[in-house]
Amino acid sequence: MGGKLRCSFISTLRTSLLSSLSLRSISTSTTHISTSHQASITPTPSSQTPQNLNPNPRTKTPLEKQFETWIQNLKPGFNPSDVDKALRAQSDPDLALDIFRWTAQQRNYKHDHVTYLTMIQIAISGKRYRVAETLVEEVLAGACPASLSLYNSMIKFCCGRKFLFNRAFDVYKKMLKSDAKPSLETYTLLLSSLLRKFNKLNVSYVYLHGVKSLNKQMKALGIIPDTFALNMIIKAYSTCLEVDEAIRVFREMGLYGCEPNAYTYSYITKGLCEKGRVNQGLGLYKEMREKGLVPKWNTYMILICSLAMERRFDDAVDVVFDVLGNSMTPDLLTYRTLLEGFCRDGRGNDAFEVLEELRRRDCMMNEKTYKTLLDGLHFLNRE
């Protein structure tokens, strides 16, 4: 009986202890959940700082650090002059572009022609040609009032890129409608770009129309050309064998206070010979030599061959000796045209004498060239 009462007492005590432990566990757990929930909805000062949310923040690149430094240096209310100074201070074109784009997005600020010009120049010097092209398009779309220097800079850039050739003339057309009228530099850039297209005769005729148009517009605006610009116009006419127009421009040079130079005479002399007006070409050549001007090598060669084909061999020989006296040397084709012309005209002996004289004067004539010419003369004299 006593044993049963003892066992019952122990069982009741165990049940009481387990209940007590269970209640304590639930209470502790509830307290923990409550505390955790409160912590999650009540931000602490450390949780408000973004850096503390990421225990391993990314290190900024030097470019980002420089960008932030320059942005901080731009005081509130900065103007285009301040931005221009910031852009010019950059050695990295990409950093300059970042600053340029960031400032454009700020309230009460707008880029002007100075900042656009600076950014375009930085992009070009840094070989960021796509960026420069985009900036040009922005200006054409009206991003800022353009100035003469900005227009000329854009035209120069477009003229220097083959696929932007037509765009250069789009800039020019917009320029004509603006307050910034073209200058001599504008026409020089456009004429140079056109002349680079004069590589084939049939193509040259197409672009000659553009040269004529630019010349008329330059006169209409009262722009006084210089020798360089007039030479390009003369070259265009001469290349297309419109030598009378070339001579007309040549005669007008004095009206602009310009003096013809060796290029001027060379272009017209070459055009006259190619046109078949060899006597006029020779006269112009003599005029330039009297002034102490020396023709270009290709002008010499065309003049010599043209004279030889006109059977004016003595004049041709004199020009050859003039070439050699100016430290230049004719090519093999020019020599053959002259010497074989003597033979076909029945003056074989004169041809041999001239060849020996040329061998003596031309220090650049090697044995191979001499033998080729000599064999050619022997072959023709046997016929």
LUMROPA-558515 format. One record per residue (C-alpha): residue in three letters; chain; residue number from 0; x negated, y negated, z negated. Coordinates in Angstrom, 1 decimal, m for minus. Example, Ala and Ser with C-alpha at 12.3 -4.5 7.8 and 13.67 -1.06 7.14 Angstrom:
<nodes>
(ALA A 0 (m12.3 4.5 m7.8))
(SER A 1 (m13.7 1.1 m7.1))
</nodes>
This chain:
<nodes>
(MET A 0 (0.0 0.0 0.0))
(GLY A 1 (m2.8 m2.4 m0.9))
(GLY A 2 (m4.7 m1.6 2.3))
(LYS A 3 (m1.7 m2.4 4.4))
(LEU A 4 (m1.2 m5.7 2.8))
(ARG A 5 (m4.9 m6.5 3.3))
(CYS A 6 (m4.8 m5.7 7.0))
(SER A 7 (m1.7 m7.8 7.5))
(PHE A 8 (m3.4 m10.8 5.8))
(ILE A 9 (m6.5 m10.5 8.0))
(SER A 10 (m4.3 m10.3 11.2))
(THR A 11 (m2.3 m13.4 10.2))
(LEU A 12 (m5.5 m15.3 9.4))
(ARG A 13 (m7.0 m14.4 12.9))
(THR A 14 (m3.9 m15.6 14.7))
(SER A 15 (m4.0 m18.9 12.8))
(LEU A 16 (m7.6 m19.5 13.6))
(LEU A 17 (m7.1 m18.7 17.3))
(SER A 18 (m4.2 m21.1 17.5))
(SER A 19 (m6.2 m23.8 15.8))
(LEU A 20 (m9.1 m23.3 18.3))
(SER A 21 (m6.8 m23.4 21.2))
(LEU A 22 (m5.2 m26.7 20.2))
(ARG A 23 (m8.6 m28.3 19.6))
(SER A 24 (m9.8 m27.1 23.1))
(ILE A 25 (m6.7 m28.6 24.7))
(SER A 26 (m7.1 m31.9 22.8))
(THR A 27 (m10.8 m32.1 23.8))
(SER A 28 (m10.0 m31.3 27.4))
(THR A 29 (m7.2 m33.9 27.6))
(THR A 30 (m9.5 m36.5 26.0))
(HIS A 31 (m12.2 m35.7 28.7))
(ILE A 32 (m9.8 m36.0 31.6))
(SER A 33 (m8.4 m39.3 30.2))
(THR A 34 (m11.8 m40.7 29.9))
(SER A 35 (m12.9 m39.6 33.4))
(HIS A 36 (m9.7 m41.0 34.9))
(GLN A 37 (m10.2 m44.3 33.2))
(ALA A 38 (m13.8 m44.4 34.4))
(SER A 39 (m12.7 m43.8 37.9))
(ILE A 40 (m10.2 m46.6 38.0))
(THR A 41 (m12.2 m49.1 35.9))
(PRO A 42 (m15.2 m50.2 37.9))
(THR A 43 (m18.4 m51.0 36.0))
(PRO A 44 (m20.9 m53.7 37.0))
(SER A 45 (m23.2 m51.1 38.4))
(SER A 46 (m20.5 m49.5 40.6))
(GLN A 47 (m19.7 m52.9 42.2))
(THR A 48 (m23.2 m53.2 43.7))
(PRO A 49 (m23.3 m51.4 47.1))
(GLN A 50 (m27.0 m50.5 46.7))
(ASN A 51 (m26.2 m48.4 43.6))
(LEU A 52 (m23.7 m46.3 45.6))
(ASN A 53 (m26.6 m45.1 47.8))
(PRO A 54 (m29.5 m43.9 45.5))
(ASN A 55 (m31.8 m43.9 48.6))
(PRO A 56 (m31.1 m47.1 50.6))
(ARG A 57 (m32.6 m47.4 54.2))
(THR A 58 (m35.8 m49.5 54.4))
(LYS A 59 (m35.3 m52.5 56.7))
(THR A 60 (m37.4 m52.7 59.9))
(PRO A 61 (m39.9 m55.6 60.3))
(LEU A 62 (m37.7 m57.0 63.1))
(GLU A 63 (m34.6 m57.0 60.8))
(LYS A 64 (m36.6 m58.7 58.1))
(GLN A 65 (m37.8 m61.4 60.5))
(PHE A 66 (m34.3 m61.9 61.8))
(GLU A 67 (m32.9 m62.4 58.3))
(THR A 68 (m35.8 m64.8 57.5))
(TRP A 69 (m35.0 m66.9 60.5))
(ILE A 70 (m31.3 m66.9 59.9))
(GLN A 71 (m31.9 m68.1 56.4))
(ASN A 72 (m34.2 m70.8 57.7))
(LEU A 73 (m31.4 m72.2 59.9))
(LYS A 74 (m29.6 m74.6 57.5))
(PRO A 75 (m25.9 m74.9 57.5))
(GLY A 76 (m24.7 m77.2 60.3))
(PHE A 77 (m27.7 m76.4 62.6))
(ASN A 78 (m27.6 m77.8 66.1))
(PRO A 79 (m28.9 m76.7 69.5))
(SER A 80 (m32.2 m78.4 68.8))
(ASP A 81 (m32.7 m76.4 65.7))
(VAL A 82 (m31.9 m73.2 67.5))
(ASP A 83 (m34.3 m74.1 70.4))
(LYS A 84 (m37.1 m74.5 67.9))
(ALA A 85 (m36.3 m71.1 66.4))
(LEU A 86 (m36.2 m69.4 69.8))
(ARG A 87 (m39.5 m70.9 70.9))
(ALA A 88 (m41.2 m69.8 67.6))
(GLN A 89 (m40.5 m66.1 68.5))
(SER A 90 (m43.1 m63.9 70.0))
(ASP A 91 (m40.7 m61.0 70.4))
(PRO A 92 (m38.1 m61.6 73.1))
(ASP A 93 (m35.6 m59.2 71.5))
(LEU A 94 (m35.7 m61.1 68.2))
(ALA A 95 (m35.2 m64.3 70.1))
(LEU A 96 (m32.1 m62.8 71.8))
(ASP A 97 (m30.7 m61.6 68.5))
(ILE A 98 (m31.0 m65.2 67.1))
(PHE A 99 (m29.5 m66.6 70.3))
(ARG A 100 (m26.5 m64.2 70.1))
(TRP A 101 (m26.0 m64.7 66.3))
(THR A 102 (m26.0 m68.4 66.5))
(ALA A 103 (m23.5 m68.4 69.3))
(GLN A 104 (m21.0 m66.6 67.1))
(GLN A 105 (m21.1 m69.2 64.3))
(ARG A 106 (m18.3 m71.7 63.8))
(ASN A 107 (m18.7 m75.3 65.1))
(TYR A 108 (m21.7 m74.4 67.2))
(LYS A 109 (m22.2 m73.9 71.0))
(HIS A 110 (m25.3 m73.4 73.0))
(ASP A 111 (m26.3 m76.2 75.4))
(HIS A 112 (m28.4 m76.2 78.6))
(VAL A 113 (m31.7 m76.5 76.6))
(THR A 114 (m31.1 m73.3 74.5))
(TYR A 115 (m30.0 m71.4 77.6))
(LEU A 116 (m33.1 m72.6 79.6))
(THR A 117 (m35.4 m71.5 76.7))
(MET A 118 (m33.7 m68.1 76.3))
(ILE A 119 (m33.9 m67.5 80.1))
(GLN A 120 (m37.6 m68.4 80.2))
(ILE A 121 (m38.3 m66.1 77.1))
(ALA A 122 (m36.4 m63.3 78.8))
(ILE A 123 (m38.3 m63.6 82.0))
(SER A 124 (m41.7 m63.9 80.4))
(GLY A 125 (m40.9 m60.9 78.2))
(LYS A 126 (m39.8 m58.9 81.4))
(ARG A 127 (m36.2 m58.6 80.1))
(TYR A 128 (m34.8 m59.2 83.6))
(ARG A 129 (m31.4 m57.7 82.9))
(VAL A 130 (m31.0 m60.1 80.0))
(ALA A 131 (m32.0 m63.0 82.2))
(GLU A 132 (m29.6 m62.0 84.9))
(THR A 133 (m26.8 m61.8 82.3))
(LEU A 134 (m27.7 m65.3 81.0))
(VAL A 135 (m27.6 m66.7 84.6))
(GLU A 136 (m24.1 m65.2 85.0))
(GLU A 137 (m23.0 m66.8 81.8))
(VAL A 138 (m24.1 m70.2 82.9))
(LEU A 139 (m22.4 m69.8 86.3))
(ALA A 140 (m19.2 m68.9 84.4))
(GLY A 141 (m19.4 m72.2 82.5))
(ALA A 142 (m21.1 m71.2 79.2))
(CYS A 143 (m22.8 m74.6 79.1))
(PRO A 144 (m23.1 m77.8 81.2))
(ALA A 145 (m26.1 m77.0 83.4))
(SER A 146 (m29.0 m79.4 84.0))
(LEU A 147 (m31.4 m79.8 86.9))
(SER A 148 (m34.2 m77.9 85.1))
(LEU A 149 (m31.8 m75.1 84.1))
(TYR A 150 (m30.5 m74.7 87.7))
(ASN A 151 (m34.0 m74.7 89.2))
(SER A 152 (m35.1 m72.1 86.6))
(MET A 153 (m32.2 m69.9 87.6))
(ILE A 154 (m32.9 m70.3 91.3))
(LYS A 155 (m36.6 m69.5 90.8))
(PHE A 156 (m35.7 m66.4 88.9))
(CYS A 157 (m33.2 m65.2 91.5))
(CYS A 158 (m35.6 m66.0 94.4))
(GLY A 159 (m38.2 m63.8 92.7))
(ARG A 160 (m35.8 m60.8 92.6))
(LYS A 161 (m35.0 m59.2 96.0))
(PHE A 162 (m31.5 m58.1 95.0))
(LEU A 163 (m30.7 m61.5 93.6))
(PHE A 164 (m31.5 m63.4 96.9))
(ASN A 165 (m27.9 m64.2 97.6))
(ARG A 166 (m27.3 m65.2 94.0))
(ALA A 167 (m29.9 m67.9 94.3))
(PHE A 168 (m27.7 m69.6 96.9))
(ASP A 169 (m24.6 m69.2 94.7))
(VAL A 170 (m26.5 m71.1 92.1))
(TYR A 171 (m27.4 m73.7 94.7))
(LYS A 172 (m23.8 m74.1 95.8))
(LYS A 173 (m22.6 m74.6 92.2))
(MET A 174 (m25.4 m77.1 91.8))
(LEU A 175 (m24.1 m79.2 94.7))
(LYS A 176 (m20.7 m79.5 93.0))
(SER A 177 (m22.2 m80.5 89.6))
(ASP A 178 (m23.8 m83.7 88.3))
(ALA A 179 (m27.3 m82.1 88.5))
(LYS A 180 (m28.1 m82.6 92.2))
(PRO A 181 (m30.8 m80.6 93.9))
(SER A 182 (m34.4 m81.8 93.9))
(LEU A 183 (m37.4 m81.2 96.1))
(GLU A 184 (m38.3 m78.3 93.9))
(THR A 185 (m34.9 m76.8 94.6))
(TYR A 186 (m35.4 m76.9 98.3))
(THR A 187 (m38.9 m75.7 98.1))
(LEU A 188 (m37.8 m72.6 96.2))
(LEU A 189 (m35.0 m71.8 98.6))
(LEU A 190 (m37.1 m72.4 101.7))
(SER A 191 (m39.9 m70.1 100.4))
(SER A 192 (m37.3 m67.4 99.7))
(LEU A 193 (m35.9 m67.7 103.2))
(LEU A 194 (m39.4 m67.6 104.8))
(ARG A 195 (m40.2 m64.3 103.1))
(LYS A 196 (m37.4 m62.8 105.2))
(PHE A 197 (m39.1 m63.9 108.5))
(ASN A 198 (m40.9 m60.5 108.9))
(LYS A 199 (m39.2 m59.5 112.2))
(LEU A 200 (m38.3 m61.8 115.1))
(ASN A 201 (m34.7 m60.7 115.4))
(VAL A 202 (m34.2 m61.1 111.6))
(SER A 203 (m35.9 m64.4 111.7))
(TYR A 204 (m33.2 m65.9 114.0))
(VAL A 205 (m30.6 m65.0 111.4))
(TYR A 206 (m32.3 m66.8 108.6))
(LEU A 207 (m33.3 m69.8 110.8))
(HIS A 208 (m29.8 m71.1 110.4))
(GLY A 209 (m30.3 m71.3 106.7))
(VAL A 210 (m33.5 m73.2 107.1))
(LYS A 211 (m31.8 m75.7 109.4))
(SER A 212 (m28.9 m76.1 107.0))
(LEU A 213 (m31.2 m76.8 104.0))
(ASN A 214 (m33.2 m79.3 106.1))
(LYS A 215 (m30.0 m81.2 106.9))
(GLN A 216 (m28.8 m81.2 103.3))
(MET A 217 (m32.1 m82.4 102.1))
(LYS A 218 (m32.0 m85.3 104.4))
(ALA A 219 (m28.4 m86.1 103.5))
(LEU A 220 (m29.3 m86.3 99.8))
(GLY A 221 (m32.2 m88.6 100.6))
(ILE A 222 (m34.8 m86.3 99.3))
(ILE A 223 (m38.3 m87.0 100.7))
(PRO A 224 (m40.1 m83.8 101.6))
(ASP A 225 (m43.8 m83.1 101.1))
(THR A 226 (m46.2 m81.4 103.4))
(PHE A 227 (m45.6 m78.0 101.9))
(ALA A 228 (m41.8 m78.2 102.5))
(LEU A 229 (m42.2 m79.5 106.0))
(ASN A 230 (m44.8 m76.8 106.8))
(MET A 231 (m42.2 m74.1 105.9))
(ILE A 232 (m39.7 m75.7 108.2))
(ILE A 233 (m42.3 m75.9 111.0))
(LYS A 234 (m43.3 m72.3 110.4))
(ALA A 235 (m39.6 m71.2 110.7))
(TYR A 236 (m39.1 m73.0 114.0))
(SER A 237 (m42.5 m71.7 115.4))
(THR A 238 (m41.8 m68.1 114.4))
(CYS A 239 (m38.5 m68.2 116.2))
(LEU A 240 (m40.3 m69.9 119.2))
(GLU A 241 (m38.3 m73.1 118.9))
(VAL A 242 (m41.5 m75.0 119.3))
(ASP A 243 (m40.0 m78.3 120.4))
(GLU A 244 (m38.1 m78.5 117.1))
(ALA A 245 (m41.4 m77.6 115.3))
(ILE A 246 (m43.2 m80.4 117.1))
(ARG A 247 (m40.3 m82.8 116.3))
(VAL A 248 (m40.8 m82.1 112.6))
(PHE A 249 (m44.5 m82.4 113.1))
(ARG A 250 (m44.2 m85.9 114.6))
(GLU A 251 (m41.9 m87.0 111.7))
(MET A 252 (m44.4 m86.1 109.0))
(GLY A 253 (m45.9 m89.6 109.1))
(LEU A 254 (m42.5 m91.1 108.3))
(TYR A 255 (m42.5 m89.3 105.0))
(GLY A 256 (m46.1 m90.2 104.2))
(CYS A 257 (m47.3 m86.7 104.8))
(GLU A 258 (m50.5 m85.6 106.5))
(PRO A 259 (m50.5 m82.4 108.6))
(ASN A 260 (m53.0 m79.8 107.4))
(ALA A 261 (m54.5 m76.6 108.8))
(TYR A 262 (m51.3 m74.7 108.2))
(THR A 263 (m49.3 m77.2 110.1))
(TYR A 264 (m51.5 m77.0 113.2))
(SER A 265 (m51.9 m73.3 113.0))
(TYR A 266 (m48.1 m72.6 112.9))
(ILE A 267 (m47.4 m74.8 116.0))
(THR A 268 (m50.5 m73.6 117.9))
(LYS A 269 (m49.5 m70.0 117.4))
(GLY A 270 (m45.9 m70.7 118.4))
(LEU A 271 (m46.9 m72.5 121.6))
(CYS A 272 (m49.2 m69.7 122.7))
(GLU A 273 (m46.5 m67.1 122.0))
(LYS A 274 (m44.1 m69.2 124.0))
(GLY A 275 (m46.5 m69.2 126.9))
(ARG A 276 (m47.4 m72.9 126.6))
(VAL A 277 (m51.1 m72.1 126.2))
(ASN A 278 (m52.4 m75.5 127.4))
(GLN A 279 (m50.4 m77.3 124.8))
(GLY A 280 (m51.6 m74.8 122.2))
(LEU A 281 (m55.3 m75.4 123.2))
(GLY A 282 (m54.7 m79.2 123.0))
(LEU A 283 (m53.3 m79.0 119.5))
(TYR A 284 (m56.2 m76.7 118.5))
(LYS A 285 (m58.7 m79.3 119.7))
(GLU A 286 (m56.9 m82.0 117.9))
(MET A 287 (m57.1 m80.2 114.6))
(ARG A 288 (m60.8 m79.3 115.1))
(GLU A 289 (m61.5 m83.0 115.7))
(LYS A 290 (m60.0 m83.7 112.2))
(GLY A 291 (m62.2 m81.0 110.7))
(LEU A 292 (m59.4 m78.6 110.1))
(VAL A 293 (m60.0 m74.9 110.6))
(PRO A 294 (m57.2 m72.7 112.0))
(LYS A 295 (m56.2 m69.5 110.3))
(TRP A 296 (m57.7 m66.2 111.6))
(ASN A 297 (m54.5 m64.9 113.3))
(THR A 298 (m54.1 m68.3 115.1))
(TYR A 299 (m57.6 m68.0 116.4))
(MET A 300 (m56.9 m64.4 117.7))
(ILE A 301 (m53.7 m65.4 119.5))
(LEU A 302 (m55.3 m68.4 121.1))
(ILE A 303 (m58.3 m66.4 122.4))
(CYS A 304 (m56.1 m63.6 123.8))
(SER A 305 (m53.7 m66.1 125.3))
(LEU A 306 (m56.5 m68.0 127.0))
(ALA A 307 (m58.0 m64.8 128.3))
(MET A 308 (m54.6 m63.7 129.8))
(GLU A 309 (m54.4 m67.1 131.4))
(ARG A 310 (m57.9 m66.4 132.9))
(ARG A 311 (m59.3 m69.4 131.1))
(PHE A 312 (m62.3 m67.3 130.0))
(ASP A 313 (m64.8 m70.1 129.3))
(ASP A 314 (m62.3 m71.8 127.0))
(ALA A 315 (m61.7 m68.5 125.3))
(VAL A 316 (m65.4 m67.9 124.8))
(ASP A 317 (m65.8 m71.4 123.2))
(VAL A 318 (m63.0 m70.5 120.8))
(VAL A 319 (m64.7 m67.2 119.9))
(PHE A 320 (m68.0 m69.0 119.2))
(ASP A 321 (m66.0 m71.4 117.0))
(VAL A 322 (m64.5 m68.5 115.1))
(LEU A 323 (m68.0 m67.0 114.4))
(GLY A 324 (m69.3 m70.5 113.4))
(ASN A 325 (m66.6 m70.6 110.7))
(SER A 326 (m67.7 m67.3 109.1))
(MET A 327 (m64.9 m65.3 110.7))
(THR A 328 (m65.0 m62.5 113.2))
(PRO A 329 (m62.6 m61.4 115.9))
(ASP A 330 (m61.2 m57.9 115.8))
(LEU A 331 (m61.9 m55.2 118.4))
(LEU A 332 (m58.7 m55.9 120.3))
(THR A 333 (m59.5 m59.6 120.8))
(TYR A 334 (m63.0 m58.7 122.0))
(ARG A 335 (m61.7 m56.2 124.5))
(THR A 336 (m59.0 m58.5 125.8))
(LEU A 337 (m61.6 m61.2 126.5))
(LEU A 338 (m64.4 m59.0 127.9))
(GLU A 339 (m62.2 m56.7 130.0))
(GLY A 340 (m60.5 m59.8 131.3))
(PHE A 341 (m63.9 m61.0 132.7))
(CYS A 342 (m64.3 m57.6 134.5))
(ARG A 343 (m60.8 m57.6 136.0))
(ASP A 344 (m61.5 m61.1 137.3))
(GLY A 345 (m64.6 m59.9 139.1))
(ARG A 346 (m67.0 m61.4 136.6))
(GLY A 347 (m68.5 m58.2 135.2))
(ASN A 348 (m72.0 m59.7 134.8))
(ASP A 349 (m70.6 m62.5 132.8))
(ALA A 350 (m68.9 m60.0 130.6))
(PHE A 351 (m72.2 m58.2 129.8))
(GLU A 352 (m73.9 m61.5 129.0))
(VAL A 353 (m71.1 m62.6 126.7))
(LEU A 354 (m71.2 m59.2 124.9))
(GLU A 355 (m74.9 m59.6 124.2))
(GLU A 356 (m74.4 m63.1 123.0))
(LEU A 357 (m71.6 m62.0 120.7))
(ARG A 358 (m73.8 m59.2 119.4))
(ARG A 359 (m76.4 m61.7 118.5))
(ARG A 360 (m74.0 m64.2 116.8))
(ASP A 361 (m71.6 m61.7 115.1))
(CYS A 362 (m73.4 m60.3 112.1))
(MET A 363 (m70.4 m58.1 111.4))
(MET A 364 (m70.5 m56.3 114.7))
(ASN A 365 (m71.7 m52.8 114.0))
(GLU A 366 (m73.2 m50.3 116.5))
(LYS A 367 (m69.9 m48.4 116.8))
(THR A 368 (m68.0 m51.6 117.9))
(TYR A 369 (m70.8 m52.6 120.2))
(LYS A 370 (m70.9 m49.2 121.9))
(THR A 371 (m67.1 m49.1 122.3))
(LEU A 372 (m67.2 m52.5 124.0))
(LEU A 373 (m70.2 m51.6 126.2))
(ASP A 374 (m68.7 m48.3 127.3))
(GLY A 375 (m65.4 m50.1 128.2))
(LEU A 376 (m67.3 m52.6 130.4))
(HIS A 377 (m69.3 m49.9 132.2))
(PHE A 378 (m66.0 m48.0 132.9))
(LEU A 379 (m64.3 m51.1 134.4))
(ASN A 380 (m67.3 m52.0 136.5))
(ARG A 381 (m67.4 m48.6 138.1))
(GLU A 382 (m63.9 m48.9 139.4))
</nodes>
